[in-house]
């Protein structure tokens, strides 16, 4: 079975597109709305809604298309918190599910290190920067 291709957006965030530009030259991606994540769904429980709001506040790269993944992470981590508050042992499968869901969002230290948000003053996104630097970007 062939190895799945790295999405272009992930390659840009991790710098893989700079290390191996030939691999990503003809790669395209689905369009995204770019809209913010938004509020949690009404049907989520209290803990899951709290987790959703924490994730939305701390993971600035999440957008509307990430809602399903954030919902899974919110439900899983919300359940972990409910077990802990009740003083009950947390099932290992639930801990693993929470860790996996958070990792997919880039919310763990190891996964966050793979996410490189562009700097606010990044000249690559400014078409006029070429003129400001005397023809050098």
N, C-alpha and C positions, 0 to 999 in steps of 0.2 A: 504494500500500500504506500503511495507517495506521501511524503511529509507535507503537511498543510503549509501554505505560504503565510508568511508574516504579513499582517495588514499594513498598508502604507502608513497609516496614522501611528501605529506602534513603532514602526521603523523610524519615523521622524522623531518620536519622543525618546527613543533609546539611542539614536544616532546611527543606527544600522544603515540608513540610507546614505550617510556620508562615508561610512567605511566600505560599503559595497554598492556604489551607485548603479552599476550595471544590472543588479538584481531588481531594482525598483524603477528602472527607466520607463517601462511600459505598463506599470501597475496602476490601476484605477481603483477607486473605492466608491461605495454608495454615498450619496449626499446625506448630510445630517442637517437638522434644523438649526443647531447651534443655540437653541433655546435653553434656558436654565432648567434644572432638574424639577423644580416646583415642589409643592407640598405633598406630604404622604397621602396615600389613598385613605378615605374615611374608614374603610373596613379593617384597617390594621389595628392591632391592640395598642394599649398605652405604651408599653415598653418598645414595641417595634416602631411606633411613631417617633419616640424619643431618639432611637438609634438613627432613624432616617434623617432627622433634623441635625444630628451630630455629624453624620456622614456628609450631608449637603454643605454644612458649614466648614468642614475641615478638608474636603476633597474638591477643590475649586474647578477641577476639570470635568466633573460629571455634568452631563446634559440630558435633555428629555429622553433621548434614545436609551439611556442607561437605567431608566425607571424599573424595568423588570429585574435587572441584576441587583439594584439597590433594594428592591423589595425582598428578594431572597436573603440578602445579607442582613437586612433589618429584622426580618422574622427570626432568622437563626440566632443572631446575637441577642435579640429581645428575649428569646426563650432561655438562652444561657443565663441572662440576668435574672429571669424569674426563678430558675433553679437556685442560683446563688442566694437571692433574697430569702428564699424559703429554707435555706440551710441544707438543701439536698445536693447530693453529688450530681455533677453534670455528666450526662452520657458522653462517652468518648466520640461517638458518631456525630453528636451535635457540636462538639468542640471542633471536630475535623471539618464539618460542613461550614461552620462559622469562619474558620480560618481560610478555607478555600474561597468562600464568597468574598471575604475581605481582600484576599490576595488578588482576585480577579478585578477588583476595583482599584488596586494600587494602594490599599490602605494599610499594608503591613510595612515595617521598615525595609525589608528586603525588596518588596515589590515597588515601594515608593522610590527607592534608589534608581529604578528603571525608568521612572517618569521624569522627564526633563522639560519643564514648562519654559517656553521662550521668555527671555527677559523683556521687561516693558520697553526698554530702550533699544531693542534689537533692530539694527539698521537694515537687516534683510527684508523686513516687512514694510519698510518705508521707501517708496520709489524715489523720493527726493534726497535720500541720504547720499546717493552717488554724487550729487552736485555739491552737497555740503562738505564732502571730503576731497574736493578737487579731482573728481573722477575715480576715486578709490572708495570702495565700500568697506 
